């Protein structure tokens, strides 16, 4: 009831006799009547299609969706497998704040703190976050946000393994379809093909419960960390090794095992890219091998976790805060008046009573200046 009221689908009203009632929103009521009676325009995906002679099964679609999505993740961690991603996808990553241009590397995109946090999310959360960031830039791309949202809602009601027609789509929707194809949300054999297949990444994306329908990473841990800072990764996934290489130094590489070491230089390199110590520790705990589990919880050696935090604190010896300096007061009373007002506003950065000096935050500067001018007029 509260949810429908918050969405303005209905509103409360009073009936004769004081009984509580609800009245449907006029627009929602008209559209609901149209949907129930079969009126309105047909869906974009509802055109008739003949049977596909090259039909794709669910296994193929799952493999395709996983491959396309991991291509984006590969690019984010700057691994060797960067082929197959367009400049438009890179632009979306930059606009979302998941990557940033690094001047020291000829303006090459590098992963940011938000990007590393993005990699720690579940696959379903990654898809939802990425789609939201893409929709924020739809208007700048010359597309209609209403058309894109409507198409996403239609995809959420589609059937896995069934092909749908592109007839009736305008040029803007066809461009949107190609972007979804690049991210692995739909499969299309060729750009000019008149049919496409939604994948699990697109199913029920408009609803809240999508974890069961998303192709997610395996939950089995693969990382063992020793007290001598050595890391053993029992995996052959180049993506997982690339993630590990963001804050470790690789020593040996075998078919199903990689040996690395956590060093001060490798961790500081990750810090310079915006990755935090807590994110590194959380990543190691999330992907810990079952042999490292203790009472059902991952137990990273305290010497390793403490040292990673100490290396991070080496970079935080100074804290810089922008502020405005107030000094040269004519009397102690004037100084105390300004300082007391700034303290009431919770905008004092630093003060010295002997030198009659106070520093306020940039946000509180306007209010303090306005107060001081009004006080001088009196």
C-alpha positions in Angstrom: 0.0 0.0 0.0 2.7 2.5 1.0 4.8 1.5 -2.1 1.9 2.1 -4.5 1.1 5.4 -2.8 4.8 6.5 -3.1 4.7 5.6 -6.8 1.6 7.8 -7.1 -0.3 4.9 -8.7 -3.2 5.7 -6.4 -4.0 8.2 -3.7 -6.2 8.0 -0.6 -9.7 9.5 -0.6 -12.6 9.6 1.7 -16.0 8.0 0.9 -19.3 9.0 2.4 -19.5 7.8 5.9 -15.8 8.3 6.6 -14.6 5.1 5.0 -11.1 5.1 3.6 -10.7 4.5 -0.2 -8.1 4.8 -2.9 -8.4 6.4 -6.4 -6.2 5.2 -9.2 -4.0 7.8 -11.0 -5.8 8.9 -14.2 -2.9 8.1 -16.5 -2.2 4.7 -14.9 -5.9 3.9 -15.1 -6.1 4.7 -18.8 -3.0 2.7 -19.6 -4.1 -0.2 -17.5 -7.5 -0.4 -19.3 -5.7 -0.2 -22.6 -3.3 -3.1 -21.7 -6.2 -5.3 -20.4 -8.3 -4.7 -23.5 -5.4 -5.3 -26.0 -5.3 -1.7 -27.2 -2.3 0.6 -27.8 0.7 0.0 -30.0 2.3 -3.5 -30.1 5.7 -4.1 -28.5 8.8 -3.5 -30.6 9.8 -7.2 -30.2 6.4 -8.7 -31.1 6.8 -8.9 -34.9 6.4 -12.4 -36.4 9.5 -14.4 -37.2 10.0 -17.6 -39.1 12.0 -20.4 -37.5 15.7 -19.6 -37.2 17.7 -22.2 -39.2 20.7 -21.4 -37.0 18.9 -21.3 -33.6 21.0 -20.9 -30.5 20.4 -22.9 -27.4 20.6 -21.7 -23.8 24.1 -23.2 -23.3 25.5 -21.1 -26.1 23.8 -17.9 -24.9 25.2 -18.4 -21.4 28.7 -18.9 -22.8 28.3 -15.8 -25.0 27.0 -13.6 -22.2 29.9 -14.6 -19.9 32.5 -14.1 -22.6 31.2 -10.6 -23.6 30.9 -9.4 -20.0 34.3 -10.7 -19.0 35.7 -8.8 -22.0 34.7 -5.6 -20.4 36.2 -6.7 -17.0 39.4 -7.7 -18.8 39.7 -4.2 -20.2 39.2 -2.6 -16.8 42.1 -4.6 -15.2 44.3 -3.8 -18.2 44.9 -7.5 -19.0 46.2 -8.7 -22.3 42.7 -9.7 -23.6 41.5 -6.2 -24.6 40.2 -7.1 -28.0 36.5 -6.8 -28.8 35.6 -3.6 -26.9 34.6 -0.5 -28.7 35.3 3.1 -27.9 31.7 3.6 -26.9 32.0 1.1 -24.2 35.3 2.7 -23.0 33.5 6.0 -22.9 30.8 4.5 -20.7 33.4 3.2 -18.3 35.0 6.7 -18.1 31.7 8.4 -17.6 30.7 6.0 -14.9 34.0 6.7 -13.0 35.1 3.1 -13.2 38.1 4.1 -15.1 40.1 7.4 -15.5 42.7 8.7 -17.8 46.2 8.5 -16.4 48.5 11.3 -17.6 51.6 9.4 -16.6 50.6 6.6 -19.1 49.8 8.8 -22.1 46.2 9.3 -21.0 45.5 5.6 -21.0 42.4 4.5 -19.1 43.2 2.9 -15.7 40.9 1.4 -13.1 39.8 3.6 -10.3 38.8 3.0 -6.7 35.1 2.8 -7.8 36.2 0.4 -10.6 37.8 -2.0 -8.2 34.8 -1.9 -5.9 32.7 -2.6 -9.1 34.8 -5.7 -9.7 34.1 -7.0 -6.2 30.3 -6.8 -6.8 28.2 -9.8 -7.8 27.6 -10.2 -11.5 23.9 -9.1 -11.1 24.9 -5.9 -9.3 27.6 -5.2 -11.9 25.0 -5.4 -14.8 22.5 -3.3 -13.0 25.1 -0.6 -12.1 26.5 -0.5 -15.6 23.1 -0.2 -17.1 22.2 2.7 -14.8 25.4 4.5 -15.8 24.7 3.9 -19.4 21.2 5.3 -19.1 22.6 8.5 -17.5 24.4 9.2 -20.8 21.6 8.3 -23.2 20.5 11.8 -23.9 24.1 12.8 -24.7 24.2 10.0 -27.3 21.1 11.4 -29.1 18.8 8.6 -27.9 15.5 8.7 -26.0 15.6 7.6 -22.4 11.9 6.6 -22.7 12.5 4.3 -25.7 15.6 2.7 -24.0 13.7 2.0 -20.7 10.7 0.6 -22.6 13.0 -1.7 -24.5 14.7 -2.9 -21.3 11.3 -3.6 -19.7 10.4 -5.6 -22.8 13.6 -7.6 -22.5 12.8 -8.3 -18.8 9.7 -10.2 -20.0 11.4 -12.1 -22.8 12.0 -15.8 -22.8 15.5 -17.3 -22.7 16.4 -19.2 -25.8 13.7 -17.5 -28.0 14.6 -15.2 -30.8 12.9 -11.8 -31.4 12.5 -9.5 -34.4 14.1 -6.1 -35.0 11.4 -5.1 -37.4 9.7 -1.9 -36.2 12.8 -0.6 -34.4 14.0 2.9 -35.3 17.6 3.8 -35.8 18.1 4.9 -32.2 16.8 1.6 -30.8 19.0 -0.3 -33.3 22.1 1.5 -31.9 20.9 0.7 -28.4 20.6 -2.9 -29.4 24.2 -3.0 -30.6 25.4 -1.6 -27.3 23.5 -4.2 -25.4 25.0 -6.8 -27.8 28.5 -5.6 -27.0 27.9 -6.0 -23.3 26.5 -9.5 -23.7 22.9 -8.7 -22.8 21.6 -9.8 -26.2 23.1 -12.0 -29.0 22.8 -11.1 -32.6 24.6 -13.0 -35.3 25.3 -9.9 -37.4 24.5 -6.3 -37.1 22.2 -6.6 -40.1 20.5 -9.7 -38.8 16.8 -9.2 -38.3 16.6 -11.3 -35.1 18.3 -11.4 -31.7 18.3 -13.5 -28.6 18.2 -12.0 -25.0 20.6 -13.6 -22.6 20.4 -14.2 -18.9 22.1 -10.9 -18.2 19.0 -9.1 -19.7 16.3 -11.3 -18.1 14.4 -9.6 -15.3 16.9 -6.7 -15.2 14.1 -4.3 -14.4 13.1 -6.3 -11.2 14.8 -6.5 -7.9 15.3 -10.3 -7.8 17.8 -11.1 -10.5 20.5 -13.1 -8.8 19.0 -16.5 -9.8 18.9 -15.5 -13.4 22.4 -14.1 -13.8 25.4 -16.0 -15.0 27.7 -15.4 -12.0 31.2 -16.2 -11.1 31.9 -19.5 -9.3 31.7 -19.2 -5.5 34.6 -21.6 -5.0 37.6 -19.7 -3.5 41.0 -20.1 -5.1 43.5 -17.9 -3.1 45.8 -19.0 -0.4 47.8 -16.4 1.5 50.8 -17.3 3.7 52.4 -15.3 6.5 55.4 -14.7 4.3 53.2 -12.6 2.0 53.2 -15.3 -0.7 49.9 -15.7 -2.6 48.9 -19.0 -4.3 46.1 -18.7 -6.8 44.7 -22.1 -7.9 43.0 -20.9 -11.2 43.6 -20.7 -14.9 41.4 -17.7 -15.4 43.3 -14.8 -16.9 40.7 -12.4 -15.5 41.2 -13.6 -12.0 45.0 -13.5 -12.3 44.8 -10.0 -13.8 42.8 -8.8 -10.8 45.4 -10.4 -8.5 48.1 -8.6 -10.4 46.7 -5.2 -9.5 48.3 -5.4 -6.0 50.8 -8.3 -6.2 54.0 -9.1 -8.0 53.8 -12.3 -10.1 56.6 -14.8 -9.6 55.6 -18.1 -11.3 52.8 -19.1 -13.7 51.7 -22.8 -14.1 48.7 -24.2 -16.1 46.4 -24.1 -13.0 48.5 -22.3 -10.4 50.0 -18.9 -10.1 52.5 -17.8 -7.4 52.7 -14.1 -6.4 54.0 -12.1 -3.5 52.6 -9.0 -1.8 55.3 -6.3 -1.7 55.4 -2.7 -0.6 55.9 -1.5 -4.1 53.1 -3.6 -5.6 50.6 -2.5 -2.9 51.6 1.2 -3.2 51.1 0.9 -7.0 47.5 -0.2 -6.3 47.1 2.7 -3.8 48.2 5.2 -6.4 45.4 3.9 -8.6 42.8 4.6 -5.9 42.5 1.1 -4.5 42.3 1.0 -0.7 43.7 -1.4 1.8 40.3 -2.5 2.9 39.4 -3.4 -0.6 42.5 -5.5 -1.1 41.8 -7.4 2.2 38.2 -7.8 1.3 39.1 -9.2 -2.1 41.5 -11.8 -0.6 38.9 -12.8 2.0 36.1 -13.1 -0.6 38.2 -15.5 -2.8 39.9 -17.4 -0.1 40.5 -21.1 -0.7 38.4 -23.5 1.5 41.7 -24.5 3.2 41.9 -21.0 4.6 38.4 -21.0 6.1 38.1 -21.1 9.8 34.7 -21.7 11.4 33.1 -20.9 8.1 34.8 -17.5 7.7 38.0 -16.6 5.7 40.9 -15.9 8.0 43.6 -13.8 6.3 46.9 -13.9 8.3 46.9 -10.9 10.7 50.5 -10.1 9.8 49.5 -9.6 6.1 46.4 -7.6 6.7 48.1 -5.3 9.3 51.0 -4.7 7.0 48.8 -3.8 4.1 47.1 -1.2 6.3 50.4 0.1 7.5 51.6 0.6 4.0 48.5 2.6 3.3 49.0 4.8 6.4 52.4 5.7 5.0 50.6 7.7 2.4 48.3 9.4 4.8 50.7 11.3 7.0 49.2 14.6 5.9 45.6 15.6 5.5 44.8 18.6 3.3 41.7 20.6 4.0 40.7 23.7 2.0 39.8 26.6 4.1 39.6 30.4 4.5 41.9 32.3 7.0 40.5 35.0 9.3 43.0 37.1 11.2 44.0 40.7 12.0 41.1 41.3 14.3 41.1 44.7 16.0 40.1 43.2 19.4 39.8 39.9 21.2 36.1 40.4 21.4 35.8 40.5 17.6 37.9 37.4 17.3 35.8 35.5 19.9 32.6 36.5 18.2 33.7 35.1 14.8 35.2 32.0 16.3 32.1 31.2 18.4 29.8 31.7 15.4 32.0 29.4 13.3 32.0 26.7 16.0 28.2 26.9 16.2 28.2 26.3 12.4 30.6 23.3 12.8 33.0 24.9 10.2 36.1 25.5 12.2 39.2 23.8 10.8 41.8 25.4 13.2 42.0 28.3 15.6 44.7 30.0 17.7 43.5 32.3 20.5 46.9 33.9 21.1 47.3 34.9 17.5 43.6 35.7 17.0 43.5 33.4 14.0 40.7 31.1 12.8 40.4 29.0 9.7 37.0 27.9 8.5 35.9 25.5 5.8 35.2 26.6 2.3 31.6 25.7 2.7 31.2 27.7 5.8 33.0 30.8 4.5 30.0 32.5 3.1 27.9 32.3 6.2 30.8 33.5 8.4 31.6 36.4 6.1 27.9 37.4 6.1 27.7 37.2 9.9 30.9 39.3 10.3 29.6 42.0 7.9 26.3 42.3 9.7 28.1 42.4 13.1 30.3 45.3 11.9 27.3 47.4 10.8 26.1 47.3 14.3 
